[in-house]
């Protein structure tokens, strides 16, 4: 009886050991990986997305930052662009011979993505392997679906929610009745009908924190504006001389403004709007 119990325990231990080995054993795939492109991420400066039945979207990397250049002009969201650039790393386990493009959902494809000058078309998902059919000029491949999944087909979904573009540093704000400006030495000063509380004058740190609110704040949503009317506006001048008018569309129940240069409407919470319009609100925090 004892020998049977001992034997059972040994079998159980062996099974546990095999399970642990299988679980922790590094994945070994003997099948060679086929790279769909020889591009490197850092070499990519142009991206085009051609959704089936929709307008093409084009992006360009300018001064280190990605921008949408068609069908609208605006700063692009970094996380969305990163997903597109990752397509350069796409690998396949096999190349299909005598491929029928129609059979694989590639004639026409669901979407085409062009990185610089190399185009990859994405088709349907294989029902058995759950891989996606992808075609290049060299042939048709099966790739993991993570590359073709979620590719934005609407330019609005690629919009950055940052109010100011990368590299834009505000040095002057003209509200009409008053003006807040930083001189060449980096000192902020207010003029016109602007008054800080006598018992709490604004420090240079207060002004700098307020300017940072403009520089780093992100909107709840961004969308192309449709000729909205505005009663107020702020003219913002940036380091380098560029000036952009921000039209204030509404202050409640949420704060919305439109950039004059790209025609995008940015929606913020009311509290964020208060901080953007008044450095005294920032100073109280």
Secondary structure, DSSP 8 states (H G I E B T S, - for coil): -HHHHHHHHHHHHHHHHHHHHHHHS-----S--EES----GGG--EEEEEETTS--EEEEEETTEEEEEESS-EEB-HHHHHHHHGGGG-EEEEEESS--TTTTT-TT-SEEEEETTEEEEEEEE-TTT--EEEEETTEEEEE-TTTTTT---SGGGGB--BSS-TT--EEEEE-SSEEEEE-TTS-EEEEES----TTS---HHHHHHHHHHHHH-B-SEEEE--S---SEEEEEEETTS-EEEEEEEE-SSSEEEEETTT-EEEEE-HHHHHHHH-HHHHHH-
